[in-house]
């Protein structure tokens, strides 16, 4: 019976430094992905709350426009 050769022969094995760097990269990406998911969930929750609050509130009244009084004219200099 013929044994299968190892497939690891032609693949370079990563050094400890590379595996540590890969682990750190993976951990950093997981943290960033988790933060992005929580941020998106928070934005969606706040948007829904804002839209519900705006729907429940009466429309804002239009402000009354006041006309500015004309500046008093100064008496002609003698």
N, CA, C and O atoms as CSV, one atom per row, in Angstrom:
chain,resi,resn,atom,element,x,y,z
A,1,UNK,N,N,0.841,-1.160,0.000
A,1,UNK,CA,C,0.000,0.000,0.000
A,1,UNK,C,C,0.895,1.234,0.000
A,1,UNK,O,O,1.905,1.292,0.701
A,2,UNK,N,N,0.502,2.210,-0.797
A,2,UNK,CA,C,1.292,3.421,-0.922
A,2,UNK,C,C,0.750,4.458,0.059
A,2,UNK,O,O,-0.457,4.687,0.129
A,3,UNK,N,N,1.631,5.066,0.796
A,3,UNK,CA,C,1.202,6.107,1.728
A,3,UNK,C,C,1.196,7.452,1.018
A,3,UNK,O,O,2.007,7.708,0.127
A,4,UNK,N,N,0.302,8.273,1.414
A,4,UNK,CA,C,0.200,9.605,0.825
A,4,UNK,C,C,1.318,10.481,1.385
A,4,UNK,O,O,1.577,10.469,2.588
A,5,UNK,N,N,1.969,11.230,0.524
A,5,UNK,CA,C,3.011,12.125,1.045
A,5,UNK,C,C,2.371,13.279,1.818
A,5,UNK,O,O,1.223,13.655,1.579
A,6,UNK,N,N,3.118,13.804,2.711
A,6,UNK,CA,C,2.625,14.939,3.489
A,6,UNK,C,C,2.450,16.136,2.576
A,6,UNK,O,O,3.306,16.423,1.739
A,7,UNK,N,N,1.360,16.817,2.738
A,7,UNK,CA,C,1.140,18.009,1.922
A,7,UNK,C,C,1.830,19.216,2.535
A,7,UNK,O,O,1.914,20.272,1.907
A,8,UNK,N,N,2.322,19.066,3.752
A,8,UNK,CA,C,2.988,20.180,4.420
A,8,UNK,C,C,4.418,20.383,3.924
A,8,UNK,O,O,5.065,21.369,4.278
A,9,UNK,N,N,4.892,19.486,3.135
A,9,UNK,CA,C,6.284,19.562,2.697
A,9,UNK,C,C,6.529,20.822,1.876
A,9,UNK,O,O,7.556,21.482,2.038
A,10,UNK,N,N,5.605,21.151,1.011
A,10,UNK,CA,C,5.822,22.272,0.107
A,10,UNK,C,C,5.273,23.594,0.632
A,10,UNK,O,O,5.520,24.649,0.048
A,11,UNK,N,N,4.540,23.538,1.719
A,11,UNK,CA,C,3.996,24.763,2.299
A,11,UNK,C,C,4.935,25.254,3.392
A,11,UNK,O,O,5.323,24.482,4.269
A,12,UNK,N,N,5.294,26.502,3.348
A,12,UNK,CA,C,6.148,27.007,4.427
A,12,UNK,C,C,5.334,27.124,5.716
A,12,UNK,O,O,4.203,27.611,5.706
A,13,UNK,N,N,5.905,26.684,6.789
A,13,UNK,CA,C,5.220,26.793,8.072
A,13,UNK,C,C,5.475,28.182,8.631
A,13,UNK,O,O,6.607,28.666,8.592
A,14,UNK,N,N,4.457,28.821,9.143
A,14,UNK,CA,C,4.659,30.169,9.677
A,14,UNK,C,C,5.478,30.117,10.963
A,14,UNK,O,O,5.385,29.172,11.746
A,15,UNK,N,N,6.258,31.131,11.152
A,15,UNK,CA,C,7.057,31.198,12.371
A,15,UNK,C,C,6.159,31.615,13.531
A,15,UNK,O,O,5.010,32.004,13.325
A,16,UNK,N,N,6.684,31.534,14.736
A,16,UNK,CA,C,5.903,31.933,15.901
A,16,UNK,C,C,5.508,33.402,15.814
A,16,UNK,O,O,4.409,33.789,16.211
A,17,UNK,N,N,6.421,34.211,15.291
A,17,UNK,CA,C,6.150,35.635,15.171
A,17,UNK,C,C,4.989,35.878,14.215
A,17,UNK,O,O,4.126,36.715,14.481
A,18,UNK,N,N,4.966,35.143,13.098
A,18,UNK,CA,C,3.877,35.304,12.140
A,18,UNK,C,C,2.552,34.840,12.733
A,18,UNK,O,O,1.524,35.487,12.533
A,19,UNK,N,N,2.566,33.740,13.451
A,19,UNK,CA,C,1.319,33.256,14.031
A,19,UNK,C,C,0.824,34.213,15.105
A,19,UNK,O,O,-0.383,34.409,15.242
A,20,UNK,N,N,1.722,34.804,15.861
A,20,UNK,CA,C,1.304,35.798,16.855
A,20,UNK,C,C,0.727,37.030,16.168
A,20,UNK,O,O,-0.276,37.587,16.615
A,21,UNK,N,N,1.365,37.450,15.083
A,21,UNK,CA,C,0.864,38.606,14.344
A,21,UNK,C,C,-0.499,38.300,13.736
A,21,UNK,O,O,-1.386,39.154,13.734
A,22,UNK,N,N,-0.668,37.081,13.220
A,22,UNK,CA,C,-1.962,36.689,12.666
A,22,UNK,C,C,-3.037,36.677,13.750
A,22,UNK,O,O,-4.166,37.108,13.519
A,23,UNK,N,N,-2.678,36.183,14.923
A,23,UNK,CA,C,-3.633,36.144,16.028
A,23,UNK,C,C,-4.007,37.558,16.460
A,23,UNK,O,O,-5.173,37.837,16.740
A,24,UNK,N,N,-3.028,38.439,16.513
A,24,UNK,CA,C,-3.303,39.827,16.897
A,24,UNK,C,C,-4.171,40.511,15.848
A,24,UNK,O,O,-5.082,41.265,16.188
A,25,UNK,N,N,-3.892,40.251,14.579
A,25,UNK,CA,C,-4.691,40.839,13.504
A,25,UNK,C,C,-6.124,40.333,13.574
A,25,UNK,O,O,-7.073,41.105,13.435
A,26,UNK,N,N,-6.272,39.032,13.789
A,26,UNK,CA,C,-7.607,38.449,13.876
A,26,UNK,C,C,-8.378,39.038,15.062
A,26,UNK,O,O,-9.558,39.365,14.938
A,27,UNK,N,N,-7.711,39.170,16.203
A,27,UNK,CA,C,-8.358,39.733,17.388
A,27,UNK,C,C,-8.755,41.185,17.153
A,27,UNK,O,O,-9.842,41.605,17.549
A,28,UNK,N,N,-7.881,41.948,16.515
A,28,UNK,CA,C,-8.195,43.355,16.240
A,28,UNK,C,C,-9.381,43.469,15.290
A,28,UNK,O,O,-10.244,44.330,15.467
A,29,UNK,N,N,-9.423,42.610,14.291
A,29,UNK,CA,C,-10.555,42.640,13.352
A,29,UNK,C,C,-11.853,42.236,14.029
A,29,UNK,O,O,-12.905,42.812,13.752
A,30,UNK,N,N,-11.788,41.247,14.917
A,30,UNK,CA,C,-12.985,40.838,15.649
A,30,UNK,C,C,-13.496,41.982,16.515
A,30,UNK,O,O,-14.700,42.230,16.572
A,31,UNK,N,N,-12.593,42.671,17.181
A,31,UNK,CA,C,-12.984,43.804,18.025
A,31,UNK,C,C,-13.605,44.902,17.178
A,31,UNK,O,O,-14.643,45.452,17.545
A,32,UNK,N,N,-12.983,45.229,16.052
A,32,UNK,CA,C,-13.505,46.282,15.179
A,32,UNK,C,C,-14.864,45.893,14.611
A,32,UNK,O,O,-15.760,46.733,14.522
A,33,UNK,N,N,-15.027,44.629,14.224
A,33,UNK,CA,C,-16.317,44.170,13.701
A,33,UNK,C,C,-17.393,44.231,14.775
A,33,UNK,O,O,-18.525,44.635,14.507
A,34,UNK,N,N,-17.036,43.828,15.997
A,34,UNK,CA,C,-17.998,43.871,17.099
A,34,UNK,C,C,-18.425,45.313,17.385
A,34,UNK,O,O,-19.611,45.584,17.574
A,35,UNK,N,N,-17.463,46.233,17.417
A,35,UNK,CA,C,-17.788,47.639,17.656
A,35,UNK,C,C,-18.665,48.197,16.543
A,35,UNK,O,O,-19.578,48.979,16.810
A,36,UNK,N,N,-18.401,47.809,15.304
A,36,UNK,CA,C,-19.212,48.283,14.180
A,36,UNK,C,C,-20.639,47.760,14.290
A,36,UNK,O,O,-21.590,48.491,14.011
A,37,UNK,N,N,-20.797,46.500,14.696
A,37,UNK,CA,C,-22.141,45.932,14.846
A,37,UNK,C,C,-22.905,46.628,15.964
A,37,UNK,O,O,-24.082,46.949,15.803
A,38,UNK,N,N,-22.241,46.866,17.104
A,38,UNK,CA,C,-22.929,47.528,18.212
A,38,UNK,C,C,-23.261,48.972,17.857
A,38,UNK,O,O,-24.311,49.478,18.250
A,39,UNK,N,N,-22.376,49.640,17.117
A,39,UNK,CA,C,-22.642,51.015,16.692
A,39,UNK,C,C,-23.837,51.062,15.745
A,39,UNK,O,O,-24.689,51.943,15.865
A,40,UNK,N,N,-23.906,50.125,14.809
A,40,UNK,CA,C,-25.029,50.082,13.869
A,40,UNK,C,C,-26.335,49.793,14.602
A,40,UNK,O,O,-27.369,50.377,14.277
A,41,UNK,N,N,-26.296,48.898,15.586
A,41,UNK,CA,C,-27.498,48.591,16.359
A,41,UNK,C,C,-27.946,49.806,17.164
A,41,UNK,O,O,-29.142,50.082,17.258
A,42,UNK,N,N,-27.002,50.526,17.741
A,42,UNK,CA,C,-27.336,51.713,18.527
A,42,UNK,C,C,-27.930,52.793,17.635
A,42,UNK,O,O,-28.903,53.445,18.013
A,43,UNK,N,N,-27.350,52.986,16.453
A,43,UNK,CA,C,-27.869,53.992,15.521
A,43,UNK,C,C,-29.290,53.641,15.109
A,43,UNK,O,O,-30.155,54.515,15.056
A,44,UNK,N,N,-29.538,52.366,14.817
A,44,UNK,CA,C,-30.884,51.941,14.421
A,44,UNK,C,C,-31.873,52.149,15.564
A,44,UNK,O,O,-32.997,52.597,15.341
A,45,UNK,N,N,-31.456,51.825,16.786
A,45,UNK,CA,C,-32.335,51.995,17.945
A,45,UNK,C,C,-32.656,53.469,18.174
A,45,UNK,O,O,-33.811,53.824,18.408
A,46,UNK,N,N,-31.636,54.329,18.107
A,46,UNK,CA,C,-31.858,55.756,18.317
A,46,UNK,C,C,-32.697,56.366,17.196
A,46,UNK,O,O,-33.535,57.231,17.452
A,47,UNK,N,N,-32.480,55.927,15.961
A,47,UNK,CA,C,-33.265,56.432,14.835
A,47,UNK,C,C,-34.737,56.059,15.003
A,47,UNK,O,O,-35.619,56.883,14.760
A,48,UNK,N,N,-35.004,54.816,15.420
A,48,UNK,CA,C,-36.384,54.380,15.631
A,48,UNK,C,C,-37.036,55.186,16.753
A,48,UNK,O,O,-38.200,55.572,16.645
A,49,UNK,N,N,-36.295,55.439,17.821
A,49,UNK,CA,C,-36.838,56.222,18.932
A,49,UNK,C,C,-37.117,57.659,18.501
A,49,UNK,O,O,-38.139,58.232,18.877
A,50,UNK,N,N,-36.215,58.242,17.714
A,50,UNK,CA,C,-36.420,59.615,17.241
A,50,UNK,C,C,-37.631,59.700,16.324
A,50,UNK,O,O,-38.430,60.628,16.444
A,51,UNK,N,N,-37.778,58.751,15.416
A,51,UNK,CA,C,-38.918,58.766,14.504
A,51,UNK,C,C,-40.228,58.571,15.256
A,51,UNK,O,O,-41.235,59.188,14.908
A,52,UNK,N,N,-40.231,57.720,16.280
A,52,UNK,CA,C,-41.432,57.522,17.087
A,52,UNK,C,C,-41.773,58.788,17.856
A,52,UNK,O,O,-42.945,59.147,17.974
A,53,UNK,N,N,-40.763,59.464,18.378
A,53,UNK,CA,C,-40.993,60.696,19.124
A,53,UNK,C,C,-41.511,61.792,18.200
A,53,UNK,O,O,-42.414,62.541,18.572
A,54,UNK,N,N,-40.945,61.888,16.999
A,54,UNK,CA,C,-41.398,62.901,16.048
A,54,UNK,C,C,-42.819,62.618,15.588
A,54,UNK,O,O,-43.583,63.553,15.352
A,55,UNK,N,N,-43.191,61.346,15.455
A,55,UNK,CA,C,-44.539,61.000,15.024
A,55,UNK,C,C,-45.555,61.318,16.118
A,55,UNK,O,O,-46.689,61.690,15.813
A,56,UNK,N,N,-45.171,61.179,17.375
A,56,UNK,CA,C,-46.083,61.419,18.483
A,56,UNK,C,C,-46.226,62.907,18.797
A,56,UNK,O,O,-47.255,63.322,19.330
A,57,UNK,N,N,-45.238,63.698,18.486
A,57,UNK,CA,C,-45.262,65.122,18.813
A,57,UNK,C,C,-46.105,65.880,17.789
A,57,UNK,O,O,-46.119,65.528,16.609
A,58,UNK,N,N,-46.814,66.929,18.246
A,58,UNK,CA,C,-47.568,67.738,17.291
A,58,UNK,C,C,-46.599,68.513,16.396
A,58,UNK,O,O,-45.454,68.761,16.775
A,59,UNK,N,N,-47.065,68.889,15.216
A,59,UNK,CA,C,-46.165,69.636,14.334
A,59,UNK,C,C,-45.810,70.981,14.963
A,59,UNK,O,O,-46.640,71.578,15.649
A,60,UNK,N,N,-44.619,71.454,14.745
A,60,UNK,CA,C,-44.221,72.731,15.357
A,60,UNK,C,C,-45.028,73.882,14.764
A,60,UNK,O,O,-45.289,73.927,13.562
A,61,UNK,N,N,-45.414,74.808,15.635
A,61,UNK,CA,C,-46.169,75.975,15.195
A,61,UNK,C,C,-45.237,76.905,14.436
A,61,UNK,O,O,-44.050,77.013,14.745
A,62,UNK,N,N,-45.794,77.568,13.445
A,62,UNK,CA,C,-44.965,78.505,12.691
A,62,UNK,C,C,-44.739,79.738,13.548
A,62,UNK,O,O,-45.696,80.270,14.110
A,63,UNK,N,N,-43.531,80.198,13.663
A,63,UNK,CA,C,-43.260,81.368,14.500
A,63,UNK,C,C,-43.834,82.634,13.860
A,63,UNK,O,O,-43.883,82.772,12.637
A,64,UNK,N,N,-44.262,83.543,14.717
A,64,UNK,CA,C,-44.804,84.814,14.252
A,64,UNK,C,C,-43.633,85.705,13.874
A,64,UNK,O,O,-42.707,85.902,14.662
A,65,UNK,N,N,-43.681,86.234,12.674
A,65,UNK,CA,C,-42.594,87.102,12.217
A,65,UNK,C,C,-42.862,88.516,12.710
A,65,UNK,O,O,-43.937,89.077,12.498
A,66,UNK,N,N,-41.894,89.057,13.347
A,66,UNK,CA,C,-42.013,90.428,13.823
A,66,UNK,C,C,-41.228,91.324,12.886
A,66,UNK,O,O,-40.117,91.001,12.466
A,67,UNK,N,N,-41.825,92.439,12.576
A,67,UNK,CA,C,-41.140,93.398,11.724
A,67,UNK,C,C,-40.225,94.246,12.589
A,67,UNK,O,O,-40.585,94.641,13.698
A,68,UNK,N,N,-39.071,94.514,12.080
A,68,UNK,CA,C,-38.135,95.352,12.813
A,68,UNK,C,C,-38.590,96.800,12.693
A,68,UNK,O,O,-38.993,97.252,11.622
A,69,UNK,N,N,-38.520,97.514,13.804
A,69,UNK,CA,C,-38.883,98.929,13.789
A,69,UNK,C,C,-37.798,99.707,13.059
A,69,UNK,O,O,-36.608,99.422,13.194
A,70,UNK,N,N,-38.225,100.679,12.298
A,70,UNK,CA,C,-37.263,101.500,11.562
A,70,UNK,C,C,-36.459,102.328,12.553
A,70,UNK,O,O,-36.997,102.803,13.553
A,71,UNK,N,N,-35.204,102.496,12.282
A,71,UNK,CA,C,-34.346,103.285,13.154
A,71,UNK,C,C,-34.794,104.740,13.094
A,71,UNK,O,O,-35.089,105.245,12.010
A,72,UNK,N,N,-34.852,105.426,14.238
A,72,UNK,CA,C,-35.281,106.833,14.225
A,72,UNK,C,C,-34.287,107.692,13.448
A,72,UNK,O,O,-33.071,107.529,13.548
A,73,UNK,N,N,-34.847,108.599,12.682
A,73,UNK,CA,C,-33.988,109.485,11.893
A,73,UNK,C,C,-33.440,110.567,12.803
A,73,UNK,O,O,-34.141,111.076,13.677
A,74,UNK,N,N,-32.199,110.907,12.591
A,74,UNK,CA,C,-31.574,111.945,13.406
A,74,UNK,C,C,-31.933,113.303,12.816
A,74,UNK,O,O,-32.112,113.442,11.606
A,75,UNK,N,N,-32.036,114.299,13.688
A,75,UNK,CA,C,-32.344,115.661,13.239
A,75,UNK,C,C,-31.170,116.187,12.428
A,75,UNK,O,O,-30.015,115.858,12.698
A,76,UNK,N,N,-31.470,116.984,11.461
A,76,UNK,CA,C,-30.426,117.540,10.601
A,76,UNK,C,C,-29.505,118.427,11.432
A,76,UNK,O,O,-29.971,119.185,12.282
A,77,UNK,N,N,-28.248,118.336,11.196
A,77,UNK,CA,C,-27.271,119.143,11.923
A,77,UNK,C,C,-27.368,120.583,11.468
A,77,UNK,O,O,-27.545,120.841,10.278
A,78,UNK,N,N,-27.256,121.540,12.402
A,78,UNK,CA,C,-27.365,122.954,12.073
A,78,UNK,C,C,-26.077,123.507,11.679
A,78,UNK,O,O,-25.985,124.694,11.366
